[in-house]
Amino acid sequence: MGALFNFASVDDKATAANVRTFFRDDLAHLERLSGQSLRNALASPRLSENGNNGNHAFNGVENAAINSIDAKNELSIVAEVLNQCSESTRKLITDRYINGLTVWQAADSIGYGRTRYKELFSIACNEFAERYAARGHELRIFQ
């Protein structure tokens, strides 16, 4: 709860787990559908090609093309959200899910032990979830 606003309480631990699942599973699916990587989307952010993510009633070829465009748009949104995050959040998430570092490697790269790294990573996941929610994509888990 905030002092000025009556925000719903977020379950930070469950939200962090949800964000980890998103980056581990959903991101790979988006990359396969779009034929692009988040690494490339981060390197060259651009406006989305198609602002419509609604239901589409076309044949299979058109659906595949639309799914690919939608996936590219979503990757662009993820890249924009990551670029809006704090530098530490961006580094923690990109080291793990874009650069493919293990927990040990990522913890070592910032000079912390595994326990402190996991605490910081959880905070980073929650920041990403909050910023992603502002774009209409809810990863937060509420209590």
DSSP file with accessible surface (Angstrom, degrees, kcal/mol):
  #  RESIDUE AA STRUCTURE BP1 BP2  ACC     N-H-->O    O-->H-N    N-H-->O    O-->H-N    TCO  KAPPA ALPHA  PHI   PSI    X-CA   Y-CA   Z-CA
    1    1 A M              0   0  154      0, 0.0     2,-0.2     0, 0.0     5,-0.2   0.000 360.0 360.0 360.0 137.1    0.0    0.0    0.0
    2    2 A G        -     0   0   36      3,-1.2     5,-0.0     1,-0.1     0, 0.0  -0.492 360.0-121.5 -92.1 166.0    1.2    3.4   -0.8
    3    3 A A  S    S+     0   0  110     -2,-0.2    -1,-0.1     1,-0.1     3,-0.1   0.862 110.9  27.3 -74.7 -35.0    0.7    6.5    1.4
    4    4 A L  S    S+     0   0  154      1,-0.1     2,-0.3    -3,-0.0    -1,-0.1   0.744 123.4  43.7 -98.5 -28.6   -1.1    8.4   -1.3
    5    5 A F  S    S-     0   0  130      2,-0.0     2,-1.3     0, 0.0    -3,-1.2  -0.893  74.0-127.2-123.3 151.8   -2.7    5.7   -3.4
    6    6 A N        +     0   0  134     -2,-0.3     2,-0.2    -5,-0.2    -3,-0.1  -0.591  42.1 175.1 -96.3  72.1   -4.5    2.5   -2.5
    7    7 A F        -     0   0  123     -2,-1.3     2,-0.1     1,-0.1    -5,-0.1  -0.544  34.8-110.1 -78.4 144.5   -2.4    0.1   -4.6
    8    8 A A        -     0   0   63     -2,-0.2     2,-0.3     1,-0.1    -1,-0.1  -0.431  40.4-102.3 -68.4 147.1   -3.0   -3.6   -4.4
    9    9 A S        -     0   0   47    134,-0.2   134,-2.6    -2,-0.1     2,-0.4  -0.555  33.5-143.9 -74.9 133.8   -0.2   -5.6   -2.7
   10   10 A V  B     -A  142   0A  36     -2,-0.3     2,-1.2   132,-0.2   132,-0.3  -0.810  11.8-130.3 -99.0 136.4    2.1   -7.4   -5.1
   11   11 A D     >  -     0   0   54    130,-3.3     4,-2.7    -2,-0.4   130,-0.4  -0.751  24.6-167.3 -83.1  98.1    3.5  -10.8   -4.1
   12   12 A D  H  > S+     0   0   95     -2,-1.2     4,-2.5     1,-0.2    -1,-0.2   0.876  81.6  49.5 -59.6 -41.0    7.1  -10.0   -5.0
   13   13 A K  H  > S+     0   0  172      2,-0.2     4,-2.0     1,-0.2    -1,-0.2   0.940 114.9  42.8 -66.3 -47.2    8.3  -13.6   -4.8
   14   14 A A  H  > S+     0   0   33      2,-0.2     4,-2.2     1,-0.2    -2,-0.2   0.877 114.0  52.5 -67.4 -36.3    5.6  -15.0   -7.1
   15   15 A T  H  X S+     0   0    0     -4,-2.7     4,-2.5   126,-0.3    -2,-0.2   0.932 108.4  50.0 -64.1 -45.1    5.9  -12.0   -9.4
   16   16 A A  H  X S+     0   0    0     -4,-2.5     4,-2.6     1,-0.2    -2,-0.2   0.916 110.8  50.0 -60.1 -41.1    9.7  -12.6   -9.8
   17   17 A A  H  X S+     0   0   35     -4,-2.0     4,-2.3     1,-0.2    -1,-0.2   0.902 109.8  51.3 -63.7 -39.4    9.0  -16.3  -10.5
   18   18 A N  H  X S+     0   0   56     -4,-2.2     4,-2.3     2,-0.2    -2,-0.2   0.903 110.3  48.4 -64.5 -41.3    6.5  -15.2  -13.2
   19   19 A V  H  X S+     0   0    0     -4,-2.5     4,-2.7     2,-0.2     5,-0.3   0.918 109.8  52.4 -66.2 -41.6    9.0  -12.9  -14.8
   20   20 A R  H  X S+     0   0   89     -4,-2.6     4,-2.7     1,-0.2     5,-0.2   0.929 110.4  48.3 -60.2 -42.2   11.6  -15.6  -14.8
   21   21 A T  H  X>S+     0   0   48     -4,-2.3     4,-3.2     2,-0.2     5,-1.0   0.914 109.6  53.5 -63.8 -41.8    9.2  -18.0  -16.5
   22   22 A F  I  <>S+     0   0    9     -4,-2.3     5,-2.5     1,-0.2     6,-0.2   0.952 114.8  39.5 -56.8 -51.0    8.4  -15.2  -19.0
   23   23 A F  I  <5S+     0   0    7     -4,-2.7     5,-0.3     3,-0.2    -2,-0.2   0.873 120.2  45.6 -70.7 -33.9   12.0  -14.7  -20.0
   24   24 A R  I  <5S+     0   0  137     -4,-2.7    -2,-0.2    -5,-0.3    -1,-0.2   0.911 133.3   9.3 -75.3 -41.4   12.9  -18.4  -19.8
   25   25 A D  I  X5S+     0   0   76     -4,-3.2     4,-1.5    -5,-0.2    -3,-0.2   0.870 128.0  43.6-108.0 -54.6    9.9  -19.8  -21.8
   26   26 A D  I  ><S+     0   0   81     -5,-1.0     4,-2.6    -4,-0.2    -3,-0.2   0.872 109.7  56.2 -68.3 -38.2    7.7  -17.1  -23.4
   27   27 A L  H  ><S+     0   0    4     -5,-2.5     4,-2.7    -6,-0.2    -1,-0.2   0.927 105.5  51.4 -61.5 -43.4   10.6  -15.0  -24.8
   28   28 A A  H  > S+     0   0   31     -5,-0.3     4,-2.4    -6,-0.2    -1,-0.2   0.903 110.3  50.2 -60.5 -39.5   12.1  -18.0  -26.7
   29   29 A H  H  X S+     0   0   97     -4,-1.5     4,-2.7     2,-0.2    -2,-0.2   0.931 110.5  49.0 -64.7 -44.5    8.6  -18.6  -28.2
   30   30 A L  H  X S+     0   0   26     -4,-2.6     4,-2.4     1,-0.2     6,-0.3   0.905 110.9  50.9 -60.7 -41.8    8.4  -14.9  -29.3
   31   31 A E  H  X>S+     0   0   56     -4,-2.7     4,-1.8     2,-0.2     5,-0.8   0.915 111.1  47.7 -64.0 -41.6   11.9  -15.1  -30.8
   32   32 A R  H  <5S+     0   0  172     -4,-2.4    -2,-0.2    -5,-0.2    -1,-0.2   0.930 114.2  46.7 -64.6 -44.4   11.0  -18.2  -32.8
   33   33 A L  H  <5S+     0   0   71     -4,-2.7    -2,-0.2     1,-0.2    -1,-0.2   0.883 118.7  40.6 -64.0 -39.2    7.7  -16.7  -34.1
   34   34 A S  H  <5S-     0   0    6     -4,-2.4    -1,-0.2     2,-0.2    -2,-0.2   0.712  97.9-132.6 -83.9 -21.7    9.3  -13.4  -35.0
   35   35 A G  T  <5S+     0   0   68     -4,-1.8     2,-0.3     1,-0.3    -3,-0.2   0.671  76.0  97.0  74.7  14.8   12.5  -14.8  -36.5
   36   36 A Q      < -     0   0   61     -5,-0.8     2,-0.3    -6,-0.3    -1,-0.3  -0.858  68.5-126.2-129.0 166.4   14.4  -12.2  -34.4
   37   37 A S     >  -     0   0   33     -2,-0.3     4,-1.9    -3,-0.1     3,-0.1  -0.816  19.7-125.5-112.2 155.5   16.2  -12.1  -31.1
   38   38 A L  H  > S+     0   0    0     -2,-0.3     4,-2.9     1,-0.2     5,-0.2   0.857 111.8  64.4 -64.0 -32.8   15.6   -9.8  -28.1
   39   39 A R  H  > S+     0   0  123      1,-0.2     4,-1.7     2,-0.2    -1,-0.2   0.935 105.7  43.3 -55.2 -45.4   19.4   -9.0  -28.4
   40   40 A N  H  > S+     0   0   94      2,-0.2     4,-1.8     1,-0.2    -1,-0.2   0.890 112.1  53.0 -68.5 -38.6   18.8   -7.5  -31.8
   41   41 A A  H  < S+     0   0    8     -4,-1.9    -2,-0.2     1,-0.2    -1,-0.2   0.882 110.0  48.8 -64.7 -36.0   15.6   -5.7  -30.7
   42   42 A L  H  < S+     0   0   31     -4,-2.9    -1,-0.2     1,-0.2    -2,-0.2   0.866 109.8  52.4 -69.6 -34.3   17.6   -4.2  -27.8
   43   43 A A  H  < S+     0   0   84     -4,-1.7    -2,-0.2     1,-0.3    -1,-0.2   0.830 125.2  22.1 -72.9 -30.0   20.4   -3.1  -30.1
   44   44 A S  S  < S-     0   0   75     -4,-1.8    -1,-0.3    -5,-0.1    -2,-0.1  -0.589  76.8-166.7-140.0  75.3   18.0   -1.3  -32.5
   45   45 A P        +     0   0   76      0, 0.0     2,-0.3     0, 0.0    -3,-0.1  -0.326  18.2 169.9 -61.4 144.3   14.7   -0.3  -31.0
   46   46 A R        -     0   0   76     -5,-0.1    34,-0.1    30,-0.0     2,-0.1  -0.953  38.8 -83.5-148.8 166.6   12.1    0.8  -33.5
   47   47 A L        -     0   0  154     -2,-0.3     2,-0.0     1,-0.1    29,-0.0  -0.409  58.3 -93.9 -70.8 151.0    8.4    1.6  -33.7
   48   48 A S        -     0   0   60      1,-0.1     3,-0.2    -2,-0.1    -1,-0.1  -0.345  22.3-140.1 -68.0 148.1    6.1   -1.4  -34.1
   49   49 A E  S    S+     0   0  109      1,-0.3     2,-0.3    20,-0.2    -1,-0.1   0.739  91.2  23.4 -77.7 -26.2    5.1   -2.4  -37.6
   50   50 A N        -     0   0   47     19,-0.2    -1,-0.3     1,-0.1    23,-0.1  -0.925  60.2-163.8-147.0 114.6    1.5   -3.1  -36.6
   51   51 A G        +     0   0   71     -2,-0.3     2,-0.6    -3,-0.2    -1,-0.1   0.554  66.7  95.2 -77.5  -4.5   -0.2   -1.6  -33.6
   52   52 A N        +     0   0   86      1,-0.1    -2,-0.0     2,-0.0    18,-0.0  -0.761  35.1 163.8 -96.4 119.5   -3.0   -4.2  -33.7
   53   53 A N        +     0   0   78     -2,-0.6    -1,-0.1    20,-0.0     3,-0.1   0.003  41.9 121.4-115.0  25.8   -2.6   -7.2  -31.5
   54   54 A G  S    S-     0   0   32      1,-0.2     2,-0.2     0, 0.0    -2,-0.0  -0.013  74.8 -64.6 -78.5-174.0   -6.3   -8.2  -31.7
   55   55 A N        -     0   0  170      2,-0.0     2,-0.4     1,-0.0    -1,-0.2  -0.515  50.7-153.9 -73.8 142.2   -7.9  -11.4  -33.0
   56   56 A H        -     0   0   45     -2,-0.2     2,-0.6    -3,-0.1     7,-0.0  -0.961  12.0-163.3-122.6 134.5   -7.3  -12.1  -36.6
   57   57 A A        +     0   0  100     -2,-0.4     2,-0.2     5,-0.0    -2,-0.0  -0.744  45.9 117.6-117.8  80.5   -9.5  -14.2  -38.9
   58   58 A F        -     0   0  107     -2,-0.6    -2,-0.1     1,-0.2     0, 0.0  -0.780  67.2 -76.6-130.9-179.9   -7.4  -15.1  -41.9
   59   59 A N     >  -     0   0   91     -2,-0.2     4,-2.9     1,-0.1     5,-0.2  -0.150  55.6 -90.3 -75.9 176.7   -6.1  -18.2  -43.6
   60   60 A G  H  > S+     0   0   57      1,-0.2     4,-2.4     2,-0.2     5,-0.2   0.870 124.5  48.9 -58.7 -42.1   -3.1  -20.1  -42.2
   61   61 A V  H  > S+     0   0  119      2,-0.2     4,-2.2     1,-0.2    -1,-0.2   0.935 114.3  45.7 -65.8 -44.5   -0.4  -18.2  -44.2
   62   62 A E  H  > S+     0   0   86      1,-0.2     4,-2.8     2,-0.2    -2,-0.2   0.905 111.7  52.7 -65.1 -40.3   -1.8  -14.8  -43.2
   63   63 A N  H  X S+     0   0   51     -4,-2.9     4,-3.1     1,-0.2    -2,-0.2   0.913 108.6  50.1 -60.9 -42.1   -2.1  -16.0  -39.6
   64   64 A A  H  X S+     0   0   61     -4,-2.4     4,-2.1    -5,-0.2    -1,-0.2   0.915 112.4  47.1 -62.6 -42.3    1.5  -17.0  -39.6
   65   65 A A  H  X S+     0   0   52     -4,-2.2     4,-2.3     2,-0.2    -2,-0.2   0.920 114.1  47.1 -65.0 -42.7    2.6  -13.7  -41.0
   66   66 A I  H  X S+     0   0   25     -4,-2.8     4,-3.2     2,-0.2     5,-0.2   0.918 110.9  51.7 -66.2 -41.8    0.4  -11.8  -38.5
   67   67 A N  H  X S+     0   0   74     -4,-3.1     4,-2.5     1,-0.2    -1,-0.2   0.895 109.7  50.7 -60.5 -38.5    1.7  -13.9  -35.6
   68   68 A S  H  X S+     0   0   28     -4,-2.1     4,-2.4    -5,-0.2    -2,-0.2   0.930 112.2  45.8 -65.0 -43.7    5.3  -13.1  -36.7
   69   69 A I  H  X S+     0   0   47     -4,-2.3     4,-2.7     2,-0.2   -20,-0.2   0.929 113.0  50.3 -64.9 -43.6    4.5   -9.4  -36.8
   70   70 A D  H  X S+     0   0   27     -4,-3.2     4,-2.5     1,-0.2    -1,-0.2   0.909 110.9  49.3 -60.9 -41.4    2.8   -9.5  -33.4
   71   71 A A  H  X S+     0   0    3     -4,-2.5     4,-2.6    -5,-0.2    -1,-0.2   0.907 110.6  50.2 -65.2 -40.8    5.8  -11.4  -32.0
   72   72 A K  H  X S+     0   0   47     -4,-2.4     4,-2.1     1,-0.2    -2,-0.2   0.915 111.2  49.5 -62.4 -41.9    8.2   -8.7  -33.5
   73   73 A N  H  X S+     0   0    2     -4,-2.7     4,-2.1     2,-0.2    -2,-0.2   0.908 110.7  49.5 -61.9 -43.2    6.0   -6.0  -31.9
   74   74 A E  H  X S+     0   0   21     -4,-2.5     4,-2.7     2,-0.2    -2,-0.2   0.907 108.9  51.9 -65.6 -39.7    6.1   -7.8  -28.6
   75   75 A L  H  X S+     0   0    0     -4,-2.6     4,-2.6     1,-0.2    -1,-0.2   0.902 108.7  52.2 -61.4 -38.8    9.8   -8.2  -28.7
   76   76 A S  H  X S+     0   0    5     -4,-2.1     4,-2.6     2,-0.2    -2,-0.2   0.904 109.5  49.0 -63.1 -40.5   10.0   -4.4  -29.4
   77   77 A I  H  X S+     0   0   21     -4,-2.1     4,-2.8     2,-0.2     5,-0.2   0.935 110.7  49.7 -64.8 -44.3    7.9   -3.7  -26.4
   78   78 A V  H  X S+     0   0    0     -4,-2.7     4,-2.8     1,-0.2    -2,-0.2   0.930 112.3  48.6 -60.0 -43.5   10.1   -6.0  -24.2
   79   79 A A  H  X S+     0   0    0     -4,-2.6     4,-2.4     2,-0.2    -1,-0.2   0.923 111.6  49.0 -62.7 -43.9   13.2   -4.2  -25.5
   80   80 A E  H  X S+     0   0   48     -4,-2.6     4,-1.3     2,-0.2    -2,-0.2   0.915 112.1  48.8 -61.8 -43.0   11.6   -0.8  -24.8
   81   81 A V  H >X S+     0   0    0     -4,-2.8     4,-1.1     2,-0.2     3,-0.5   0.934 111.1  49.5 -63.9 -45.0   10.6   -1.8  -21.3
   82   82 A L  H >< S+     0   0    0     -4,-2.8     3,-0.6     1,-0.2    -1,-0.2   0.906 109.3  52.5 -60.7 -38.9   14.1   -3.1  -20.5
   83   83 A N  H 3< S+     0   0   69     -4,-2.4    -1,-0.2     1,-0.2    -2,-0.2   0.764 108.0  52.1 -68.8 -22.8   15.6    0.1  -21.8
   84   84 A Q  H << S+     0   0   97     -4,-1.3    -1,-0.2    -3,-0.5    -2,-0.2   0.650  94.1  93.6 -83.4 -17.9   13.3    2.0  -19.4
   85   85 A C  S << S-     0   0    6     -4,-1.1    39,-0.0    -3,-0.6    -3,-0.0  -0.252  92.5 -83.2 -71.1 162.7   14.4    0.0  -16.4
   86   86 A S     >  -     0   0   46      1,-0.1     4,-2.7    38,-0.1     5,-0.2  -0.205  43.0-108.4 -60.1 158.0   17.2    1.0  -14.1
   87   87 A E  H  > S+     0   0  151      1,-0.2     4,-2.5     2,-0.2     5,-0.2   0.897 119.5  51.2 -58.1 -41.3   20.7    0.2  -15.3
   88   88 A S  H  > S+     0   0   76      2,-0.2     4,-2.8     1,-0.2    -1,-0.2   0.921 110.7  47.8 -66.2 -41.2   21.1   -2.5  -12.7
   89   89 A T  H  > S+     0   0    3      2,-0.2     4,-2.6     1,-0.2     5,-0.3   0.940 111.9  49.9 -62.7 -46.7   17.8   -4.2  -13.6
   90   90 A R  H  X S+     0   0   69     -4,-2.7     4,-2.6     1,-0.2     5,-0.3   0.934 113.3  46.5 -58.3 -44.3   18.7   -4.1  -17.3
   91   91 A K  H  X S+     0   0   82     -4,-2.5     4,-2.7    -5,-0.2     5,-0.3   0.938 112.2  49.2 -65.5 -46.2   22.1   -5.6  -16.6
   92   92 A L  H  X S+     0   0    9     -4,-2.8     4,-1.6     1,-0.2    -1,-0.2   0.932 116.9  40.9 -60.8 -46.0   20.8   -8.4  -14.3
   93   93 A I  H  X>S+     0   0    0     -4,-2.6     4,-2.9    -5,-0.2     5,-0.5   0.928 116.8  47.1 -72.3 -42.7   18.1   -9.4  -16.8
   94   94 A T  I  X>S+     0   0   24     -4,-2.6     5,-3.5    -5,-0.3     4,-1.7   0.897 109.2  54.8 -68.5 -36.6   20.2   -9.2  -19.9
   95   95 A D  I  <5S+     0   0   13     -4,-2.7     6,-2.9    -5,-0.3    -1,-0.2   0.932 117.7  35.8 -59.6 -42.8   23.1  -11.1  -18.3
   96   96 A R  I  <5S+     0   0   64     -4,-1.6    -2,-0.2    -5,-0.3    -1,-0.2   0.943 131.9  22.9 -75.9 -49.2   20.8  -14.0  -17.5
   97   97 A Y  I  <5S+     0   0   45     -4,-2.9    -3,-0.2    -5,-0.2    -2,-0.2   0.661 132.4  29.8-103.7 -15.9   18.4  -14.1  -20.4
   98   98 A I  I  <<S+     0   0   21     -4,-1.7    -3,-0.2    -5,-0.5    -4,-0.1   0.784 128.9  35.5-107.1 -43.9   20.1  -12.5  -23.3
   99   99 A N  S   <S-     0   0   74     -5,-3.5    -4,-0.2    -6,-0.2    -3,-0.2   0.595 100.5-133.1 -86.6 -11.1   23.8  -13.2  -22.6
  100  100 A G        +     0   0   55     -6,-0.4    -4,-0.2     1,-0.2    -3,-0.1   0.722  41.8 166.0  71.9  24.2   23.0  -16.6  -21.1
  101  101 A L        -     0   0   42     -6,-2.9    -1,-0.2    -7,-0.2     2,-0.1  -0.432  35.5-121.0 -71.9 146.6   25.1  -16.3  -18.0
  102  102 A T     >  -     0   0   69     -2,-0.1     4,-3.0     1,-0.1     5,-0.3  -0.327  32.5-101.1 -73.4 168.6   24.6  -18.8  -15.2
  103  103 A V  H  > S+     0   0   27      1,-0.2     4,-2.8     2,-0.2     5,-0.2   0.928 125.5  49.9 -57.9 -43.6   23.6  -17.6  -11.8
  104  104 A W  H  > S+     0   0  159      1,-0.2     4,-2.5     2,-0.2    -1,-0.2   0.927 112.7  45.5 -62.2 -45.8   27.2  -18.0  -10.6
  105  105 A Q  H  > S+     0   0  101      2,-0.2     4,-2.2     1,-0.2    -2,-0.2   0.917 114.8  47.6 -64.0 -43.8   28.6  -16.1  -13.6
  106  106 A A  H  X S+     0   0    1     -4,-3.0     4,-0.9     2,-0.2    -2,-0.2   0.913 112.8  48.7 -65.1 -42.3   26.0  -13.3  -13.3
  107  107 A A  H >X>S+     0   0    3     -4,-2.8     5,-2.3    -5,-0.3     3,-0.7   0.928 112.5  48.7 -62.7 -43.4   26.6  -13.0   -9.6
  108  108 A D  H ><5S+     0   0  132     -4,-2.5     3,-0.9    -5,-0.2    -1,-0.2   0.878 103.5  61.2 -64.9 -36.2   30.4  -12.9  -10.1
  109  109 A S  H 3<5S+     0   0   57     -4,-2.2    -1,-0.2     1,-0.3    -2,-0.2   0.761 112.0  37.9 -65.8 -23.4   30.1  -10.3  -12.9
  110  110 A I  H <<5S-     0   0   46     -4,-0.9    -1,-0.3    -3,-0.7    -2,-0.2   0.390 115.5-113.3-107.3   2.7   28.5   -7.8  -10.4
  111  111 A G  T <<5S+     0   0   65     -3,-0.9     2,-0.3    -4,-0.6    -3,-0.2   0.749  74.7 118.5  78.2  25.9   30.7   -8.8   -7.5
  112  112 A Y      < -     0   0  117     -5,-2.3    -1,-0.3    -6,-0.2    -2,-0.2  -0.861  63.5-109.4-120.4 159.3   28.1  -10.4   -5.2
  113  113 A G     >  -     0   0   49     -2,-0.3     4,-2.6    -3,-0.1     5,-0.2  -0.262  41.7 -97.4 -75.8 171.5   27.5  -13.8   -3.8
  114  114 A R  H  > S+     0   0   95      1,-0.2     4,-2.4     2,-0.2     5,-0.2   0.882 120.3  51.9 -61.9 -41.2   24.7  -16.0   -5.0
  115  115 A T  H  > S+     0   0  107      2,-0.2     4,-1.8     1,-0.2    -1,-0.2   0.948 113.5  42.4 -64.1 -49.0   22.3  -15.2   -2.2
  116  116 A R  H  > S+     0   0  102      1,-0.2     4,-2.6     2,-0.2     5,-0.2   0.900 112.4  55.6 -65.6 -37.2   22.6  -11.4   -2.6
  117  117 A Y  H  X S+     0   0    3     -4,-2.6     4,-3.0     1,-0.2    -1,-0.2   0.933 106.2  50.5 -58.8 -45.7   22.5  -11.8   -6.4
  118  118 A K  H  X S+     0   0  108     -4,-2.4     4,-2.2     1,-0.2    -1,-0.2   0.883 109.8  50.8 -63.1 -36.4   19.2  -13.7   -6.1
  119  119 A E  H  X S+     0   0   96     -4,-1.8     4,-1.9     2,-0.2    -1,-0.2   0.944 113.7  44.3 -63.4 -47.3   17.8  -10.9   -3.9
  120  120 A L  H  X S+     0   0   34     -4,-2.6     4,-2.4     1,-0.2    -2,-0.2   0.881 111.8  53.3 -64.7 -37.7   18.8   -8.2   -6.4
  121  121 A F  H  X S+     0   0   10     -4,-3.0     4,-2.7    -5,-0.2    -1,-0.2   0.897 106.7  52.2 -66.4 -38.2   17.5  -10.3   -9.3
  122  122 A S  H  X S+     0   0   32     -4,-2.2     4,-2.1     2,-0.2    -1,-0.2   0.920 109.8  48.9 -62.6 -42.5   14.1  -10.6   -7.6
  123  123 A I  H  X S+     0   0  103     -4,-1.9     4,-2.2     1,-0.2    -2,-0.2   0.920 111.3  50.6 -61.5 -43.0   14.0   -6.8   -7.2
  124  124 A A  H  X S+     0   0    1     -4,-2.4     4,-2.6     1,-0.2    -2,-0.2   0.916 108.4  51.5 -62.8 -42.6   14.9   -6.5  -10.9
  125  125 A C  H  X S+     0   0    0     -4,-2.7     4,-2.5     1,-0.2    -1,-0.2   0.901 109.7  50.0 -62.0 -39.4   12.2   -8.9  -12.0
  126  126 A N  H  X S+     0   0   23     -4,-2.1     4,-2.2     2,-0.2    -1,-0.2   0.882 109.2  51.2 -68.9 -36.4    9.6   -6.9  -10.0
  127  127 A E  H  X S+     0   0   34     -4,-2.2     4,-2.4     2,-0.2     5,-0.2   0.944 111.3  48.2 -63.5 -45.3   10.8   -3.6  -11.6
  128  128 A F  H  X S+     0   0    0     -4,-2.6     4,-2.9     1,-0.2     5,-0.2   0.937 110.8  51.3 -59.1 -45.4   10.4   -5.2  -15.0
  129  129 A A  H  X S+     0   0    0     -4,-2.5     4,-2.2     1,-0.2    10,-0.4   0.900 110.1  49.0 -60.3 -41.2    7.0   -6.6  -14.2
  130  130 A E  H  X S+     0   0  125     -4,-2.2     4,-1.3     2,-0.2    -1,-0.2   0.930 114.9  43.6 -66.5 -42.8    5.8   -3.2  -13.0
  131  131 A R  H  < S+     0   0   95     -4,-2.4     4,-0.5     1,-0.2    -2,-0.2   0.880 113.0  52.1 -70.3 -35.8    7.0   -1.4  -16.1
  132  132 A Y  H ><>S+     0   0    8     -4,-2.9     5,-1.7    -5,-0.2     3,-1.3   0.882 104.7  57.2 -67.2 -36.5    5.7   -4.1  -18.4
  133  133 A A  H ><5S+     0   0   17     -4,-2.2     3,-2.2     1,-0.3    -1,-0.2   0.859  97.2  62.1 -62.3 -34.0    2.3   -3.8  -16.7
  134  134 A A  T 3<5S+     0   0   89     -4,-1.3    -1,-0.3     1,-0.3    -2,-0.2   0.727 101.2  53.9 -64.9 -18.7    2.3   -0.1  -17.7
  135  135 A R  T < 5S-     0   0   92     -3,-1.3    -1,-0.3    -4,-0.5    -2,-0.2   0.269 129.7 -97.3 -96.0   7.0    2.4   -1.3  -21.3
  136  136 A G  T < 5S+     0   0   66     -3,-2.2     2,-0.6     1,-0.2    -3,-0.2   0.630  91.4 115.5  91.3  14.4   -0.7   -3.5  -20.8
  137  137 A H      < -     0   0   48     -5,-1.7     2,-0.6    -8,-0.1    -2,-0.2  -0.913  52.3-154.2-122.6 105.1    1.1   -6.8  -20.1
  138  138 A E        +     0   0   95     -2,-0.6    -8,-0.1     1,-0.2    -9,-0.1  -0.681  34.9 148.9 -91.2 114.9    0.5   -8.1  -16.6
  139  139 A L        +     0   0   17     -2,-0.6    -1,-0.2   -10,-0.4  -121,-0.1   0.445  45.0 108.3-110.8 -10.8    3.1  -10.4  -15.1
  140  140 A R        -     0   0   61    -11,-0.3     2,-0.5  -122,-0.1  -128,-0.1  -0.389  59.7-145.2 -71.0 146.8    2.6   -9.2  -11.5
  141  141 A I        -     0   0   64   -130,-0.4  -130,-3.3    -2,-0.1     2,-0.3  -0.966  16.4-147.7-111.3 125.0    0.9  -11.6   -9.0
  142  142 A F  B      A   10   0A  88     -2,-0.5  -132,-0.2  -132,-0.3  -133,-0.0  -0.680 360.0 360.0 -97.1 148.8   -1.3   -9.8   -6.5
  143  143 A Q              0   0  162   -134,-2.6  -134,-0.2    -2,-0.3    -1,-0.1  -0.436 360.0 360.0 -82.1 360.0   -1.9  -11.0   -2.9
